[in-house]
Amino acid sequence: MLSEKTINISIQKNRILFHYPSTPKEEISEKFPGVQISPHSTKAALAPLTNRNWNNTLKAIKELKKDSYQVILDKSVGDWVSSQKSEAIVRSEAAQILLQENHVEIEGLKLPLRKWQHTAVAFLEKATSTPFPSRVKLPEIQFPHSPAHDARRSQYKGAIIADEMGLGKTFEVMGHLLHKGEKAIIVVPASIQEDWVEKITKLVDCKIYRVTDSFDLNRAALSDIVVMSFGKLKKHVLTVGLLAGFQNRVVVIDEAQDIRNPGSGRNKRVQILTYFAKYTVAMTGTPVINNPRDLYPVLLATRRLWSPFNSFSEFNSRYSSSVNAQKEIMEKLKGVVCRRLKTSVWLDGPEKSIEEIWVPQTPRYKKLYQEVERDFVKWLRKSSADGKMSGLKKGQALVKIGVLRQICAASKLQIFRKILNRAISTGEQVVVFCNYNNPLINLAEAFANARGVSQGIEWAGCGLITGKQTVRARQQTISTFQKGKIGILFCATKAAGLGFDFTRSRLVFHLDLPWTPAAFEQASDRVHRIGQLRNCRVIKILCRDTVDERIQEIIFAKAEHTKNVLDDEDALERVQASVIKKLVGCYINN
């Protein structure tokens, strides 16, 4: 017979449920901090299934037993505890795989994998083996070219491939899919969709459906691999999601740092798609762009968000400021994230040096820059007179800073032309990055008739990549460069700073700096990657006493976050800068 002091505890849908037939609800609130009394029953309460609430529950159970309470734990509690232990074991085994060499027999690969890529394949096989309580509900319809309807699908927790740029994440993920015989939906930025299709074709023989203007469901259902852009996902997310659900497909998200904003439409669509997936593999060489909070959407999409957090705000408040809390993230990510640096695995690879060339502004541009900067400082002080600045004003400030950056970039062109002439005269093919199109167009016109010889091949002219060209046009320009037919590639950082291979060159110039160390490294590593046989040089062209110095400071600060979260000790060295104050603060305090 049950005691009058009886409490039943169970776990359902990520909640701890308390049923107390005879215990006053006041005692329940006192004994179990964080519980909410159910509005539908005076004899039930619940609490989110977080580590904190669970630990508080365990402590409360000990005290209740001392007070002669009868505590009955439902079978669901034992099942949950057992699943937590099993997951911990799998994560530990996955983490151990990364510490040793592995070789995975993969039938059907047209190109051999490197040692560290085999290790990544083994890691993915282990990391994606943790079952996830199936939550997907499929409509009762017969989906084209799919098995008979079954509302219950096996789902698993995913993983994150975060190897440094240039180590071959595409090969690692494709090796995993081929090894396990998985069909997949791969979502990528539009600029590298063609590059993905080309790499898959070189690596495996399979049916590839590249989504272009419209979405052909029959072609998609009959394919092994569907490759589509984030933009096309916007139009077809529910159809593609159902395709993943009915065919039990793996979802791969490339450049996963692009979903870092939880409120963005892009992130929301990715979360819908991954809801249906068998599991999700997120790929990114730069998992932390600005702050550890960037990880939240990626962890959510891969079903790896640990239990203390039910919202982005909770995650952000815990991990965005405290270094100790960021170290906690590192511990949680073991066995979930595969993160290797070139210096630790590509031991026979070429070196990469990062240099700075400080150039003076020409008198004309210096005068213009100082006038615009003076007006900006006046406006900035007026806009933040009360010590605060609205979101609208911050946006306006960034626009005005953008004007300063463009003037600064333009002021370097006269000297940079001489630097570039010297570089190509030595037989180098060169890649030049800039955030703004006008300086690139100016340079492309100036070097349109340039000639040279690189690695024994004569080249003529240059190529220009901006966001205004079609994806095919960009790919054609890059192919011409890689064949050694043109000598200089002028690239807008956003248009060509990720996903492409520029291994024909070993010399990169940055005419200005991106806002983040991630964008800087992504662009620089277009040359320093697998396929590169020569040592690489990355050269920043900078002006003293300008916005260049302040952006250096910001890059350093953001690299510090990367080091704290990913234990990436090279993060600071790779961007070589020094932190003083944040950009706007510098201007206000000048």
N, C-alpha and C positions, 0 to 999 in steps of 0.2 A: 504494500500500500504506500502511495506517495505521501511524503511529509507535507505539512502545511507550508513549510519553507522549501519549496521546490522551484528550481529554475532550469528550464530546458534551453540549451544553446545549440544553434545550428548555423550553417553557412549556406547562403543562397545568393546567386547573382552578385558576387563581390560585396556582400553585406553580411554582417554578423547579426543574427536574429535571436532575440531573448523572449522566451515565453514564461510568464510568471503567474500561474493561476491564483495564488493566494498572497503573494508578496505585495505590499503597498508600492505604488509606482514611485513614491518619494524615495524609498529605500533603493530601488533600482537605479535611479538617477544619481544617488549618492555613491552606490557601490561601483557603478560602471561609468566613469567619466566619458563624455563624448556621445552617449547614446541619445537617441531621439525617441520619445514615446510615440507610438503609432497613433495617428488620429482616427484610425478605423477600429481600434481595439484598446480597451483600458488595461488589457493584460499582455500587451506585446510591445517590444521596443526594438530598435535596430541601430546599427552603427556601421559606417563605411568600413570595409575590410582593408584597413591600413595596418602597417607594422606597429604603429603606436597604439592603435585601438586594440590590436590583438595582444600585445604585451600587457596593456592595462587589464584586459580581460583575464589573462593568466594570473596576474597578481591578485585580482579580485576573487577569482575562484579559490585560491589558497585561503584568503581571509574568510570567505563565506563558509568554507568547510570547518573552519575553527569555530564559527558561530552556529554550527549544527545545520547548515543549509544542505539540502540534497541537490547537487548539480549534475544534471544528465546531459552528456555530450552526444549529439546526434552523429550518425555514421558520416554525414557530410563533413564534419569537423576532422575526423580521422583521415578521410580521403584528401581533404585540402592540405593537411599537414604532410601527408605522404607525398603529394604532388610537389610541394615546396622542396622537400628533401631530394626528390628525383631530379627536379630542375637544377638544384644546386650541384648535384653530382655531374649532370651533363655539362653545365657551364664550366665546372672545374676541368673536366676531360677535354672540352673544346679549347680551353685556355692552355692546357698542357700540350696540345697538338701544335700550337704556334711556337713552342719552345724546342721543337725537334724537327729533323728532316723527315719528309714523308714522300712516298711515291704512290700515286693512284693510277691503276690501269684504266685507261679511258679509250674505248674502242671508237673509231670514227673520226678522231682528231686529225686534221690534215697538217697541222704544224705542232712541233713538240712544245711542251710547257717547260718553263724553268723550274728549278727546285722550289723556290718560294711560292710559285703558282700552284704546284702540286700540293703544297702545305695548305694553301687557301682552299683548295677543293676539298681536302680532308676536313678542314675546319668547318666548312659549310655543311658537309654531310652530317657532322656531329651536332652543330649548333641548331640546325633546323629539324632535329629529331624530337624536340620536346612538344608533346601534344598540347593543343590549346582547346579549352572547352568550346565546342562548336556553337557559334552564335548566329550563323548565316541562315536565313530563311528564304528559300527559293520558291517562286510561284509554281503552281501545279500546271505546267505547260510542257509540251515536247519541244525542246530547244534544238535547232538545226545541228545535225551531225554530232549529237551528244548522246550519252547513255540514257536509258529510261530515267524518268524523274525520280529523284531521291532527295528529300528535303534535308537529309542528314549527310553532311560531308565531313571528311576528316580534315581538320585544320591544325596547323602547327605554328609555333613561334618562329619568327624570322631571325635575320642576322644583318650586320652592317659590315660591308667591305670598305675600309677606310685607308687602304694603303696609299702611301705618298704618290702623287702624280707621276706617271711614267713607268710604274711597275707592272702594268698590264692587268688592271682590274677587269677589263672586258674579257680577256682570255680566262681569268679565274672563274668568273661567273658562267661563261659559256661551257667551260670544262665541267663545272658542277652540274649544269642542266643536262649535258650530254651523258655524264656518268650516271645520273639518276633516271634518265629517260623522261625528263619533265618537259611538258609544253609550257610556254611562257608568254606573257604580255610584257613588253619592255617599253617603258615610257621615258623619253629623253627630250632635252631641249631641241627645238626645230633645227637649229644650226648644225647639229651633229647627227641628225637622223640618217642621212646618206652615208656618213662615215661608219655608223653602226652596221648598216646593211652590208657595206663593203667588208668590214672586219669579220662579220659572221660568215659571209660567203667564203672568205679565205680560210676560215677555221673549220667549218663543218659543212656537210651536205645535208640540207634540210629545206623544208618548205617555208619560205619567208613571205609574210604579207606586210608590205610597207603601206601604212595608211596615208593617203594623200588628201585629195579634196573631199571625197565622200567615203563612207564606211560600208564596205561590202561584207555583210555578216556571213554569207556562205563561204567566201574566200578566207575570212578570218577563222571560221570554225574548222576549215580543212587544213589550215596551216599549222606548222610546228611552233613558229615564232611570229608573233605580231609585234611590229615596231611602229610606235606612234609618238607624236610630239605631245607636250603638255597642252598645246593649243587645240589639237584635235580631240584630246580627252574632254575638253570643255563641252564639245558638241555631242559626244557619244558616251559619256561616263556610265550611264545606267546600262546601256547595251553591252559595253565592254565589261562592266562589272558582272553582268549575268553570264557572259561568255566565260569569265574566270571561274564563276561559281559552278556552272553546269559542267564544265570540262575540267574542273579541279586544277586550274592552272596556277603556276607560280607567277607572281608579279615582281618585276625588277624595276626599280626607280633609279635612273642614273642622274648624276649631279643632284643628289638628294638634298644638298644644302639649299636648293631653290625652293623648298617647301617650308623653310624655317619660320615663316610668319604664320602663326596659327590662325589668324583671321583672314588670310588671303583666300581667294577663290581657288587658286592652284592647290593649296594644301587641302582644302575641303574636298575637292574632287579626288585627290589622291587617297584621302581617308575613305571615301565611298568605295573606290576601286579595291583597296586593300581589305576592306570588310569582307569581300567575296573571295579573296585569294586563298589558295591552299596555304601559302605563306609568302612573305615578302622579303626580298633581298634589296637593301638600300646600298647604293654605291656613291661614294664621295671621297675625294682626296682631301677635302677641307671641311670636316664635319662641324667645326666651330668657326663661324664667320666673325661675329661681333661679341658673342657672349655665350656662356654655357646653355642659356635658355634655347639656343638654336637647335639643341638636340631633342627637345620635347616632341615636335611633330614627327621626327624620324623614329623615335622610340615608340610612339603611338602607332605609326603605320606598320612597324615590324612586330607589334604586340609585345614589346619589351619594356614598357613603362612599368616601373616597380610600384608596388601597392600604396606607398604613403601618399600618392598624389592623385587627386580627382580632378584637377584643373591646371591649366597653364599658369595661372597666377600663383598657385601654391608652389609649383616647381620653380618658378622664377624667383620667388621671394626667398627660397631656401638656398639656391645654388648660384645666384648671380653676383654675390658680393664676398662671401666667405671662401678663403682659400681652402680651409679645412673641409668645407662642404663640397668644394670642387674635387678634392682628393677622394671624397666619398663616392662621387660619380665614377672616378677611375676604377674603384673597386667593384662597383655595380656593373661596369661595362665589360669586365673580364669574362671571356667566354661568349660574349655577344658581339664585340667589335674585333675585327681583324685589322690591326693597324701596324704596319711595318714601314720603316724609313729606308731610303735607298742605301744610306750608309751602313745599315745593319744587315741587309740581305744581298744587295747588288754589289758585292765586294770587288768584282772585276770590272765594274762599270766606270765610265769616265767621270772625272771630277767636274764640279760646277763652282765657279767663283762669282761673287757678287761685288761689283765695284761702283764707285761714284765718281762722276766728273762734274765738278762745280764750275758753272760758266757765269759770266757777268751778263746782266741785261744790257741790251743796246740802249743808248741814251734816249732814243725816241720812245721805246716801250717802257723804259724805267720811269720816265716822266708820267706817261699815261697810267702805269700801274700805281704809282704813288698817289695820283689824284683819285683814282677809283677806290683805292684802299682807304684813303682819308675820309671820303664820303661814306664808305661802308662802316667805318668805325663810329662816325657820328650817328649814323642811323642805328647801329647796334646798341650804343649806349642809351639812346633815346627809347628804343624798343624794350630795353630791359632795365629801365630806371628803378623799378621796384624790386629788382633782383630776380624777377621771373620773366619767362618768355613763353608765349602761347605756341601751340603747335603750328598755327598759321605763320607766325613770325619766324619760327625755326625753319620752316620750309622756304620762306622768303630769304632767310640768311644763307641757306645752302645754294640758292640760285645766284645770289650775289657773290658768294665764294666761287661758284662756277665761272663767273665772269673773270675774276682774278686769276683763276687757273688757266683760262684760255689765253689771257694776255701774257701770262708767264710762259706758256708753251710757245706762243708765237714769237716771244722775244728771244728764244733759243735757236730759232731756225737758221739764222745766218751762220752762227758758229757750228751748229750741228751738221750743216751741209759739208763743211770742211772735214769734220770728224768722220762722216759717212764716206766721203770720197777717199779718205785715207784707208778706211776699212776695206772697201771693195777693191782698192788698188793692190792689196795684199793677196787677192784671190779668194776673199770670203764671200759667201752668200749671207745676207743679213736679214734679220726680222726686226721690225720697228713697231712698237706698241705706243698708242696714245689714246686717251679717253675722248678726244674730240676729232671730228672729221676734217675740219678746215686745215689744220696743220698737215694732216696726212695727204690731203688733196694737193696742197701746195708742194709738198715734197715729191709726190708722185709725178707731178708736172715737171718738176726740176730734174728728175732722174729718168724721165721717159725714154731718153736715148742713151742711157748708160750702157756700157759694154764691159765685159770682163771674162775671166776664166776661173772656174772653181772646180777643184778635184779633176782637172783634165778636160772639163767640158766647157765650151764657150757658151756664154749666156748673153741675152740682150733684153734690156728694159726692166720693168718692175711690175709688180702686181699690187692691187689695192683691194682690201676687204673692209667693208663697212656694213652697217645694219641695213643699208638700202638695197643690197644685192639679193637675188634669190639664193636659196640654199644650193641649188645646182651650180649657179655661177661661182659661188664661193669655193665649192668643192673642185670645180674646174681650175680655178686660179691656183689653189693649193697643189693640185696634181701637177700643174705646169711647173710650179716652184720645186716640187719634190723630184721632178725629172731633170732639174738643172737647167731649164730653158730660160728662166728669168732669175735675176740676181738679188733683187730686193723685194721684200714683202712688207708693205705698209698696212698695219692692222689696227682697227678699232678694238680696244680691249674687250668690250662686251661682245662684239661680233665674232672674234677669233681667239679669245683668251682661254677657251676650254674645249676639250674633246678632240682637237686636231693634232696631227703629227707634223712637225716642221724639222725633222731630223736631218734634212739636207744641210741645214745651217747649224753652226755652233756658237753664233754670236747674236745676242738679243740686246736691243736698246729700248729703254723706257723713256719716252720723251716727257712724260709726267707720271705720277704715281696714282694707282687706284686707291680707294678709301680703306681697303682691308688687306691684311697680309695674305688672305686666301686668294684674292683676285691677282695679287702680285705673283704669288707662287704658281698659280694655275697658268698664267700667261708665260712666265719664265720657263716652265717645264714643258712647253710645247716642243722645245729642242732637246731638253735633258730627259730622255726617256728611252725605253727599249728600242733598239735600232740605231741609237747614237753610238758611234765608235770613238769620237774625239772629245777631248775636254772642252767644256762649255764656259762661256763668259756671259754674264748678265751685267749690263752697265746702265746705271741710272743717270740721266742728265738732269742736274738740279741747279737752282739759283738760290744764292744766299739772301737772307732777309726777305723771303717771300713765303707764299703759301706752301711751297715745297717743304720747307723746314717743319712747318706745323703738321703737315700730313705724315711726315716721317715719325713725329711724336705719336700720332694716333695709331699708326701701324704697329709701333712697338708695344703700345698698351694692349692692343687686340691680340698680338702674338703671345703676350703673357697669359691670357685666358687659355689659349691653345695649349701652352705648356702645362698649366695647372690641371686641365681636364684630361688631356691625353698623355701626360707624362712625356711630352715631346720636347726634350731638352734642346733640340736644334732649332726650335721655332724662332727663338730670338736671334740666333746667329744668322739664320737664313734671310732675315729681312734687314738686319744690321741698321738699327736706328736707335734713338734715345728719347725717353719720354720726359716731358716737362709738365705741360698742362694740356687740357683739351682745347681744340681749335678756337671755339668761340670765346672761351675764358681767356685765352692768350690775347685776343684782339681787345676784349673789354679792359684787361688789366694793363695794356700797353700805354 
